[in-house]
């Protein structure tokens, strides 16, 4: 993968993490990897645990980042969330968000799926 794309993705994830922290969330994990993929951000506030997929784009040329989170990605994130919960012995109200960062602007869709 092109290093500039990796850097853009890391920058977007950091920007989204700061967005959540400003809203009172704690970052519980970043880029948690399992076979087949990763969870970009795991956040917590009270008894709520949020699994967030982050899509960063330098422009809207290839569509909105949210559009890139299809049914297969959603299914993967749900399965991976269960694995994360078991690995960390955590329980709580779960939410799956999708965050899109385009030209530095953060847009979070809470409870996206």
C-alpha positions as CSV (number, residue, x, y, z in Angstrom):
1,X,0.0,0.0,0.0
2,X,1.2,3.5,-0.8
3,X,2.8,5.1,2.3
4,X,1.0,8.4,1.7
5,X,-2.4,6.5,1.9
6,X,-1.4,4.9,5.1
7,X,-0.3,8.3,6.5
8,X,-3.6,9.8,5.4
9,X,-5.5,7.1,7.2
10,X,-3.5,7.4,10.4
11,X,-4.1,11.2,10.4
12,X,-7.8,10.7,9.9
13,X,-8.0,8.2,12.7
14,X,-6.1,10.5,15.1
15,X,-8.5,13.4,14.1
16,X,-11.5,11.2,14.8
17,X,-10.1,10.0,18.1
18,X,-9.6,13.6,19.2
19,X,-13.3,14.3,18.2
20,X,-14.5,11.5,20.5
21,X,-12.2,12.5,23.3
22,X,-13.6,16.1,23.1
23,X,-17.0,14.5,23.6
24,X,-15.9,12.7,26.7
25,X,-15.0,9.3,25.4
26,X,-11.9,7.3,26.3
27,X,-9.9,5.7,23.5
28,X,-9.8,2.0,24.6
29,X,-7.9,0.7,21.5
30,X,-6.6,1.8,18.1
31,X,-6.0,-0.4,15.1
32,X,-6.9,-3.6,17.0
33,X,-5.9,-6.3,14.6
34,X,-7.2,-9.8,14.1
35,X,-6.9,-12.2,11.2
36,X,-8.6,-10.6,8.3
37,X,-8.6,-7.0,9.3
38,X,-8.8,-4.5,12.2
39,X,-11.0,-2.3,14.2
40,X,-9.9,1.3,13.7
41,X,-11.1,2.7,17.1
42,X,-12.7,1.3,20.2
43,X,-14.0,4.0,22.5
44,X,-15.8,4.0,25.8
45,X,-17.9,6.3,27.9
46,X,-19.7,5.0,31.0
47,X,-21.1,1.6,30.1
48,X,-21.1,2.3,26.4
49,X,-18.6,0.8,24.0
50,X,-18.3,2.2,20.5
51,X,-16.6,0.5,17.6
52,X,-15.8,3.0,15.0
53,X,-14.7,2.4,11.4
54,X,-12.9,5.5,10.0
55,X,-12.7,6.3,6.3
56,X,-10.4,9.2,5.3
57,X,-10.5,10.8,1.9
58,X,-8.5,13.6,0.5
59,X,-11.5,14.5,-1.7
60,X,-15.0,13.3,-2.6
61,X,-13.8,12.1,-6.0
62,X,-14.4,8.4,-5.1
63,X,-17.5,8.9,-3.1
64,X,-18.2,9.6,0.5
65,X,-16.2,7.5,3.0
66,X,-19.4,6.1,4.6
67,X,-20.3,4.5,1.3
68,X,-17.2,2.2,1.6
69,X,-18.6,0.4,4.7
70,X,-20.8,-2.2,3.0
71,X,-22.6,-5.2,4.5
72,X,-19.5,-7.5,4.4
73,X,-17.4,-4.9,6.4
74,X,-20.3,-4.5,8.8
75,X,-20.5,-8.2,9.4
76,X,-16.7,-8.4,9.9
77,X,-16.9,-5.5,12.4
78,X,-19.7,-7.2,14.4
79,X,-17.7,-10.5,14.6
80,X,-14.5,-8.7,15.5
81,X,-16.2,-6.6,18.2
82,X,-17.3,-9.9,19.9
83,X,-13.7,-11.0,19.8
84,X,-12.5,-7.7,21.2
85,X,-15.0,-7.9,24.0
86,X,-14.0,-11.4,25.0
87,X,-10.3,-10.5,24.8
88,X,-10.7,-7.5,27.1
89,X,-13.4,-9.1,29.3
90,X,-15.7,-6.1,28.7
91,X,-19.4,-5.8,28.5
92,X,-21.7,-2.9,28.0
93,X,-24.1,-1.2,25.5
94,X,-22.6,-1.5,22.1
95,X,-22.7,0.9,19.2
96,X,-21.1,0.8,15.7
97,X,-20.2,4.2,14.3
98,X,-18.7,5.2,10.9
99,X,-16.6,8.3,10.7
100,X,-15.7,10.0,7.5
101,X,-12.9,12.5,7.2
102,X,-12.9,14.5,4.0
103,X,-10.6,17.5,3.5
104,X,-10.1,17.6,7.3
105,X,-13.8,17.7,8.2
106,X,-15.0,15.0,10.5
107,X,-18.5,13.5,10.1
108,X,-19.6,10.8,12.5
109,X,-22.6,8.7,11.9
110,X,-23.6,7.2,15.3
111,X,-25.2,3.8,15.4
112,X,-24.6,3.5,11.6
113,X,-25.5,-0.2,11.6
